Amino acid sequence: MEHPKKERTFVIIKPDGVQRSLIGEITSRFERVGYKLCAAKLVLPTEDQCWKHYNKDDAWFLKKGTAIVEAKKAKGLPIEKEAIEYGKDIIRGAV
């Protein structure tokens, strides 16, 4: 009989993690602490799925975008759009 408190955890590796070839390292870390991988699936999300997943309001995107603008300013790079648009690029860049 299975233990009644057996749990499963859903893990998402974001596109930048896949691009940086971190899938093996991430799964290895789970296995080293005794977790077992029971399934894996590579999915290319649509933009709509990304918007639903993040489910954030404009204030969140503005905060993230403002941090990006400040980082660009510090590096002397041009600011080409409003801070909120840089924040929303988090979603657009994931697709």
TIKE-582245 format. One record per atom (N, C-alpha, C, O, CB): residue in three letters; x, y, z; atom name. Coordinates in pm, whole numbers, plus 50000, padded with zeros to 5 digits. Glycine has a CB too. Example, Ala and Ser with C-alpha at 12.3 -4.5 7.8 and 13.67 -1.06 7.14 Angstrom:
<pts>
[ALA,[51319,49431,50780],N],
[ALA,[51230,49550,50780],CA],
[ALA,[51320,49670,50780],C],
[ALA,[51424,49668,50846],O],
[ALA,[51131,49553,50905],CB],
[SER,[51285,49775,50708],N],
[SER,[51367,49894,50714],CA],
[SER,[51290,50003,50787],C],
[SER,[51341,50114,50804],O],
[SER,[51408,49940,50572],CB],
</pts>
This chain:
<pts>
[MET,[50084,49881,50000],N],
[MET,[50000,50000,50000],CA],
[MET,[50088,50125,50000],C],
[MET,[50188,50132,50072],O],
[MET,[49905,50000,50122],CB],
[GLU,[50050,50223,49919],N],
[GLU,[50126,50348,49912],CA],
[GLU,[50108,50431,50037],C],
[GLU,[50004,50427,50103],O],
[GLU,[50085,50429,49789],CB],
[HIS,[50210,50506,50068],N],
[HIS,[50203,50598,50181],CA],
[HIS,[50094,50701,50154],C],
[HIS,[50091,50758,50044],O],
[HIS,[50342,50668,50207],CB],
[PRO,[50004,50728,50250],N],
[PRO,[49892,50820,50225],CA],
[PRO,[49935,50965,50201],C],
[PRO,[49858,51043,50146],O],
[PRO,[49798,50816,50342],CB],
[LYS,[50056,51000,50241],N],
[LYS,[50100,51138,50223],CA],
[LYS,[50195,51154,50104],C],
[LYS,[50265,51254,50095],O],
[LYS,[50167,51187,50348],CB],
[LYS,[50197,51058,50016],N],
[LYS,[50282,51068,49898],CA],
[LYS,[50238,51187,49815],C],
[LYS,[50119,51202,49783],O],
[LYS,[50278,50936,49814],CB],
[GLU,[50332,51271,49780],N],
[GLU,[50299,51393,49707],CA],
[GLU,[50371,51396,49573],C],
[GLU,[50471,51328,49553],O],
[GLU,[50335,51517,49789],CB],
[ARG,[50318,51476,49484],N],
[ARG,[50382,51502,49356],CA],
[ARG,[50397,51652,49340],C],
[ARG,[50314,51729,49387],O],
[ARG,[50301,51441,49237],CB],
[THR,[50504,51692,49275],N],
[THR,[50531,51833,49253],CA],
[THR,[50546,51859,49105],C],
[THR,[50610,51782,49033],O],
[THR,[50658,51878,49329],CB],
[PHE,[50486,51966,49060],N],
[PHE,[50493,52007,48920],CA],
[PHE,[50606,52110,48908],C],
[PHE,[50606,52211,48979],O],
[PHE,[50357,52066,48871],CB],
[VAL,[50700,52085,48819],N],
[VAL,[50814,52175,48800],CA],
[VAL,[50815,52225,48657],C],
[VAL,[50800,52148,48563],O],
[VAL,[50948,52104,48835],CB],
[ILE,[50833,52356,48643],N],
[ILE,[50845,52416,48510],CA],
[ILE,[50987,52470,48496],C],
[ILE,[51035,52542,48583],O],
[ILE,[50739,52529,48488],CB],
[ILE,[51052,52435,48388],N],
[ILE,[51181,52496,48356],CA],
[ILE,[51152,52599,48248],C],
[ILE,[51107,52564,48138],O],
[ILE,[51289,52389,48308],CB],
[LYS,[51178,52723,48279],N],
[LYS,[51144,52831,48187],CA],
[LYS,[51231,52825,48061],C],
[LYS,[51337,52762,48062],O],
[LYS,[51161,52968,48257],CB],
[PRO,[51187,52891,47954],N],
[PRO,[51260,52884,47827],CA],
[PRO,[51408,52920,47837],C],
[PRO,[51491,52860,47768],O],
[PRO,[51195,52975,47729],CB],
[ASP,[51442,53017,47922],N],
[ASP,[51584,53052,47932],CA],
[ASP,[51664,52937,47993],C],
[ASP,[51780,52917,47959],O],
[ASP,[51603,53180,48015],CB],
[GLY,[51603,52861,48083],N],
[GLY,[51670,52744,48141],CA],
[GLY,[51691,52634,48038],C],
[GLY,[51794,52567,48039],O],
[GLY,[51590,52690,48258],CB],
[VAL,[51593,52616,47950],N],
[VAL,[51606,52518,47842],CA],
[VAL,[51715,52565,47746],C],
[VAL,[51800,52486,47704],O],
[VAL,[51471,52499,47767],CB],
[GLN,[51711,52693,47710],N],
[GLN,[51808,52750,47616],CA],
[GLN,[51951,52738,47671],C],
[GLN,[52045,52718,47595],O],
[GLN,[51775,52897,47587],CB],
[ARG,[51966,52750,47802],N],
[ARG,[52098,52742,47864],CA],
[ARG,[52137,52597,47897],C],
[ARG,[52236,52574,47967],O],
[ARG,[52100,52826,47991],CB],
[SER,[52061,52501,47847],N],
[SER,[52089,52357,47865],CA],
[SER,[52096,52316,48011],C],
[SER,[52187,52243,48051],O],
[SER,[52220,52321,47796],CB],
[LEU,[52000,52362,48092],N],
[LEU,[52000,52333,48235],CA],
[LEU,[51906,52220,48275],C],
[LEU,[51897,52187,48393],O],
[LEU,[51963,52456,48310],CB],
[ILE,[51836,52160,48180],N],
[ILE,[51738,52056,48213],CA],
[ILE,[51803,51942,48290],C],
[ILE,[51752,51900,48394],O],
[ILE,[51672,52003,48085],CB],
[GLY,[51914,51891,48242],N],
[GLY,[51983,51780,48308],CA],
[GLY,[52029,51816,48448],C],
[GLY,[52014,51736,48541],O],
[GLY,[52101,51736,48226],CB],
[GLU,[52086,51934,48464],N],
[GLU,[52134,51979,48595],CA],
[GLU,[52019,51991,48694],C],
[GLU,[52031,51951,48810],O],
[GLU,[52208,52113,48583],CB],
[ILE,[51908,52047,48648],N],
[ILE,[51793,52065,48737],CA],
[ILE,[51736,51931,48781],C],
[ILE,[51708,51910,48899],O],
[ILE,[51684,52149,48668],CB],
[THR,[51717,51839,48686],N],
[THR,[51663,51708,48723],CA],
[THR,[51762,51631,48811],C],
[THR,[51721,51558,48901],O],
[THR,[51629,51626,48597],CB],
[SER,[51891,51647,48787],N],
[SER,[51992,51581,48871],CA],
[SER,[51984,51628,49015],C],
[SER,[52000,51548,49107],O],
[SER,[52132,51607,48816],CB],
[ARG,[51960,51755,49035],N],
[ARG,[51949,51808,49172],CA],
[ARG,[51832,51744,49247],C],
[ARG,[51844,51712,49365],O],
[ARG,[51932,51961,49169],CB],
[PHE,[51721,51726,49178],N],
[PHE,[51607,51659,49242],CA],
[PHE,[51642,51514,49275],C],
[PHE,[51611,51466,49384],O],
[PHE,[51483,51665,49150],CB],
[GLU,[51706,51445,49182],N],
[GLU,[51740,51305,49203],CA],
[GLU,[51842,51288,49316],C],
[GLU,[51835,51191,49391],O],
[GLU,[51794,51243,49074],CB],
[ARG,[51937,51381,49329],N],
[ARG,[52038,51373,49435],CA],
[ARG,[51977,51378,49574],C],
[ARG,[52032,51320,49668],O],
[ARG,[52139,51485,49419],CB],
[VAL,[51864,51447,49589],N],
[VAL,[51802,51454,49722],CA],
[VAL,[51695,51346,49741],C],
[VAL,[51623,51346,49841],O],
[VAL,[51739,51592,49743],CB],
[GLY,[51685,51254,49645],N],
[GLY,[51597,51140,49663],CA],
[GLY,[51463,51146,49592],C],
[GLY,[51383,51053,49605],O],
[GLY,[51573,51121,49803],CB],
[TYR,[51436,51253,49520],N],
[TYR,[51310,51260,49446],CA],
[TYR,[51320,51178,49319],C],
[TYR,[51428,51163,49261],O],
[TYR,[51274,51407,49413],CB],
[LYS,[51208,51125,49276],N],
[LYS,[51204,51046,49153],CA],
[LYS,[51126,51122,49047],C],
[LYS,[51021,51180,49075],O],
[LYS,[51142,50907,49178],CB],
[LEU,[51178,51121,48926],N],
[LEU,[51110,51183,48813],CA],
[LEU,[51009,51083,48759],C],
[LEU,[51047,50975,48714],O],
[LEU,[51212,51228,48702],CB],
[CYS,[50880,51118,48764],N],
[CYS,[50778,51023,48719],CA],
[CYS,[50728,51056,48578],C],
[CYS,[50667,50970,48514],O],
[CYS,[50661,51022,48816],CB],
[ALA,[50751,51178,48529],N],
[ALA,[50709,51213,48394],CA],
[ALA,[50781,51340,48352],C],
[ALA,[50823,51421,48435],O],
[ALA,[50554,51233,48386],CB],
[ALA,[50796,51356,48222],N],
[ALA,[50856,51478,48167],CA],
[ALA,[50789,51508,48034],C],
[ALA,[50754,51417,47958],O],
[ALA,[51012,51463,48150],CB],
[LYS,[50771,51634,48008],N],
[LYS,[50706,51674,47884],CA],
[LYS,[50762,51810,47842],C],
[LYS,[50766,51903,47922],O],
[LYS,[50551,51680,47902],CB],
[LEU,[50804,51820,47718],N],
[LEU,[50854,51947,47664],CA],
[LEU,[50739,52013,47588],C],
[LEU,[50688,51958,47491],O],
[LEU,[50979,51925,47572],CB],
[VAL,[50700,52131,47633],N],
[VAL,[50587,52202,47574],CA],
[VAL,[50633,52340,47530],C],
[VAL,[50701,52410,47605],O],
[VAL,[50470,52213,47674],CB],
[LEU,[50595,52380,47411],N],
[LEU,[50619,52516,47366],CA],
[LEU,[50490,52593,47389],C],
[LEU,[50393,52574,47315],O],
[LEU,[50664,52520,47214],CB],
[PRO,[50487,52680,47489],N],
[PRO,[50362,52748,47524],CA],
[PRO,[50322,52854,47421],C],
[PRO,[50407,52914,47356],O],
[PRO,[50375,52812,47660],CB],
[THR,[50193,52873,47410],N],
[THR,[50143,52983,47328],CA],
[THR,[50150,53110,47412],C],
[THR,[50165,53104,47534],O],
[THR,[49996,52955,47276],CB],
[GLU,[50138,53224,47347],N],
[GLU,[50139,53350,47422],CA],
[GLU,[50021,53355,47519],C],
[GLU,[50035,53404,47631],O],
[GLU,[50134,53470,47325],CB],
[ASP,[49906,53304,47477],N],
[ASP,[49788,53302,47564],CA],
[ASP,[49814,53218,47690],C],
[ASP,[49774,53258,47800],O],
[ASP,[49667,53247,47488],CB],
[GLN,[49878,53103,47675],N],
[GLN,[49910,53019,47790],CA],
[GLN,[50006,53091,47886],C],
[GLN,[49993,53080,48008],O],
[GLN,[49972,52886,47744],CB],
[CYS,[50101,53166,47830],N],
[CYS,[50196,53241,47914],CA],
[CYS,[50124,53349,47993],C],
[CYS,[50150,53367,48112],O],
[CYS,[50307,53304,47828],CB],
[TRP,[50032,53421,47928],N],
[TRP,[49956,53526,47999],CA],
[TRP,[49876,53465,48112],C],
[TRP,[49869,53522,48221],O],
[TRP,[49863,53601,47901],CB],
[LYS,[49814,53349,48088],N],
[LYS,[49735,53283,48192],CA],
[LYS,[49824,53234,48306],C],
[LYS,[49787,53242,48422],O],
[LYS,[49655,53166,48133],CB],
[HIS,[49943,53184,48271],N],
[HIS,[50035,53133,48373],CA],
[HIS,[50085,53246,48464],C],
[HIS,[50084,53232,48586],O],
[HIS,[50153,53063,48307],CB],
[TYR,[50129,53356,48405],N],
[TYR,[50181,53466,48486],CA],
[TYR,[50069,53537,48562],C],
[TYR,[50087,53571,48679],O],
[TYR,[50256,53567,48398],CB],
[ASN,[49955,53559,48498],N],
[ASN,[49837,53615,48564],CA],
[ASN,[49871,53733,48657],C],
[ASN,[49830,53735,48773],O],
[ASN,[49765,53507,48643],CB],
[LYS,[49946,53829,48605],N],
[LYS,[49990,53945,48684],CA],
[LYS,[49919,54071,48636],C],
[LYS,[49874,54078,48522],O],
[LYS,[50144,53963,48676],CB],
[ASP,[49910,54169,48725],N],
[ASP,[49849,54295,48686],CA],
[ASP,[49956,54390,48631],C],
[ASP,[50076,54361,48637],O],
[ASP,[49776,54360,48807],CB],
[ASP,[49911,54504,48579],N],
[ASP,[50003,54599,48517],CA],
[ASP,[50108,54651,48615],C],
[ASP,[50219,54682,48574],O],
[ASP,[49926,54715,48459],CB],
[ALA,[50074,54661,48742],N],
[ALA,[50170,54709,48842],CA],
[ALA,[50291,54616,48849],C],
[ALA,[50404,54662,48865],O],
[ALA,[50103,54721,48982],CB],
[TRP,[50269,54486,48838],N],
[TRP,[50379,54389,48842],CA],
[TRP,[50469,54406,48721],C],
[TRP,[50592,54409,48733],O],
[TRP,[50325,54245,48848],CB],
[PHE,[50407,54418,48601],N],
[PHE,[50486,54436,48480],CA],
[PHE,[50562,54568,48482],C],
[PHE,[50675,54577,48434],O],
[PHE,[50396,54429,48355],CB],
[LEU,[50500,54672,48538],N],
[LEU,[50565,54802,48550],CA],
[LEU,[50687,54793,48642],C],
[LEU,[50792,54849,48612],O],
[LEU,[50466,54908,48603],CB],
[LYS,[50672,54722,48752],N],
[LYS,[50784,54706,48846],CA],
[LYS,[50901,54633,48779],C],
[LYS,[51016,54676,48790],O],
[LYS,[50738,54628,48973],CB],
[LYS,[50871,54524,48710],N],
[LYS,[50976,54448,48641],CA],
[LYS,[51038,54532,48530],C],
[LYS,[51160,54532,48512],O],
[LYS,[50919,54318,48583],CB],
[GLY,[50954,54603,48455],N],
[GLY,[51003,54687,48346],CA],
[GLY,[51089,54802,48395],C],
[GLY,[51188,54837,48331],O],
[GLY,[50888,54741,48266],CB],
[THR,[51052,54860,48509],N],
[THR,[51130,54969,48567],CA],
[THR,[51270,54920,48603],C],
[THR,[51368,54992,48584],O],
[THR,[51060,55027,48691],CB],
[ALA,[51280,54799,48656],N],
[ALA,[51411,54742,48688],CA],
[ALA,[51494,54724,48562],C],
[ALA,[51615,54747,48563],O],
[ALA,[51394,54607,48761],CB],
[ILE,[51430,54684,48453],N],
[ILE,[51501,54667,48326],CA],
[ILE,[51549,54802,48274],C],
[ILE,[51663,54814,48229],O],
[ILE,[51410,54599,48221],CB],
[VAL,[51463,54904,48282],N],
[VAL,[51500,55039,48237],CA],
[VAL,[51619,55090,48317],C],
[VAL,[51713,55144,48260],O],
[VAL,[51380,55136,48250],CB],
[GLU,[51615,55073,48449],N],
[GLU,[51726,55118,48534],CA],
[GLU,[51856,55047,48498],C],
[GLU,[51962,55108,48496],O],
[GLU,[51692,55095,48683],CB],
[ALA,[51848,54917,48471],N],
[ALA,[51967,54841,48433],CA],
[ALA,[52023,54890,48299],C],
[ALA,[52144,54900,48282],O],
[ALA,[51935,54691,48425],CB],
[LYS,[51932,54920,48205],N],
[LYS,[51976,54972,48075],CA],
[LYS,[52042,55108,48090],C],
[LYS,[52144,55136,48027],O],
[LYS,[51857,54981,47977],CB],
[LYS,[51984,55194,48173],N],
[LYS,[52042,55327,48199],CA],
[LYS,[52181,55314,48258],C],
[LYS,[52274,55384,48218],O],
[LYS,[51951,55409,48293],CB],
[ALA,[52196,55224,48355],N],
[ALA,[52325,55204,48422],CA],
[ALA,[52433,55159,48323],C],
[ALA,[52551,55190,48342],O],
[ALA,[52311,55101,48534],CB],
[LYS,[52392,55087,48219],N],
[LYS,[52487,55040,48118],CA],
[LYS,[52502,55138,48003],C],
[LYS,[52578,55114,47909],O],
[LYS,[52443,54905,48065],CB],
[GLY,[52429,55250,48010],N],
[GLY,[52436,55349,47903],CA],
[GLY,[52364,55307,47775],C],
[GLY,[52395,55358,47667],O],
[GLY,[52578,55378,47872],CB],
[LEU,[52270,55216,47787],N],
[LEU,[52196,55168,47670],CA],
[LEU,[52071,55254,47649],C],
[LEU,[52016,55308,47745],O],
[LEU,[52156,55019,47687],CB],
[PRO,[52027,55266,47524],N],
[PRO,[51908,55348,47497],CA],
[PRO,[51780,55284,47551],C],
[PRO,[51766,55162,47553],O],
[PRO,[51894,55373,47347],CB],
[ILE,[51688,55369,47595],N],
[ILE,[51557,55325,47641],CA],
[ILE,[51463,55345,47524],C],
[ILE,[51434,55458,47485],O],
[ILE,[51509,55406,47771],CB],
[GLU,[51414,55235,47467],N],
[GLU,[51338,55242,47343],CA],
[GLU,[51187,55236,47360],C],
[GLU,[51113,55258,47265],O],
[GLU,[51380,55131,47254],CB],
[LYS,[51140,55206,47482],N],
[LYS,[50996,55196,47504],CA],
[LYS,[50965,55220,47651],C],
[LYS,[51056,55237,47733],O],
[LYS,[50941,55058,47460],CB],
[GLU,[50837,55223,47683],N],
[GLU,[50793,55245,47821],CA],
[GLU,[50830,55125,47908],C],
[GLU,[50842,55012,47860],O],
[GLU,[50640,55270,47825],CB],
[ALA,[50849,55151,48037],N],
[ALA,[50889,55046,48131],CA],
[ALA,[50791,54929,48131],C],
[ALA,[50833,54813,48137],O],
[ALA,[50901,55104,48271],CB],
[ILE,[50662,54958,48125],N],
[ILE,[50563,54849,48130],CA],
[ILE,[50577,54755,48009],C],
[ILE,[50552,54635,48020],O],
[ILE,[50421,54907,48134],CB],
[GLU,[50617,54810,47895],N],
[GLU,[50636,54727,47776],CA],
[GLU,[50756,54634,47794],C],
[GLU,[50752,54518,47750],O],
[GLU,[50655,54815,47651],CB],
[TYR,[50863,54684,47857],N],
[TYR,[50976,54595,47888],CA],
[TYR,[50930,54483,47981],C],
[TYR,[50970,54368,47965],O],
[TYR,[51093,54675,47953],CB],
[GLY,[50845,54516,48077],N],
[GLY,[50792,54415,48168],CA],
[GLY,[50710,54311,48095],C],
[GLY,[50722,54191,48123],O],
[GLY,[50708,54481,48275],CB],
[LYS,[50627,54354,48002],N],
[LYS,[50543,54260,47927],CA],
[LYS,[50625,54177,47829],C],
[LYS,[50579,54071,47784],O],
[LYS,[50434,54336,47852],CB],
[ASP,[50746,54224,47796],N],
[ASP,[50834,54144,47711],CA],
[ASP,[50876,54014,47779],C],
[ASP,[50922,53921,47713],O],
[ASP,[50958,54225,47674],CB],
[ILE,[50859,54006,47912],N],
[ILE,[50886,53882,47984],CA],
[ILE,[50798,53772,47925],C],
[ILE,[50843,53659,47905],O],
[ILE,[50860,53898,48138],CB],
[ILE,[50672,53804,47898],N],
[ILE,[50579,53708,47839],CA],
[ILE,[50612,53687,47692],C],
[ILE,[50624,53574,47645],O],
[ILE,[50432,53755,47855],CB],
[ARG,[50627,53796,47621],N],
[ARG,[50650,53787,47476],CA],
[ARG,[50778,53710,47444],C],
[ARG,[50784,53638,47345],O],
[ARG,[50657,53926,47414],CB],
[GLY,[50879,53726,47528],N],
[GLY,[51006,53657,47505],CA],
[GLY,[51001,53510,47538],C],
[GLY,[51089,53434,47496],O],
[GLY,[51113,53721,47586],CB],
[ALA,[50900,53468,47611],N],
[ALA,[50888,53327,47650],CA],
[ALA,[50827,53243,47539],C],
[ALA,[50832,53120,47546],O],
[ALA,[50804,53315,47775],CB],
[VAL,[50771,53307,47438],N],
[VAL,[50704,53232,47332],CA],
[VAL,[50791,53223,47210],C],
[VAL,[50752,53163,47110],O],
[VAL,[50571,53295,47296],CB],
</pts>
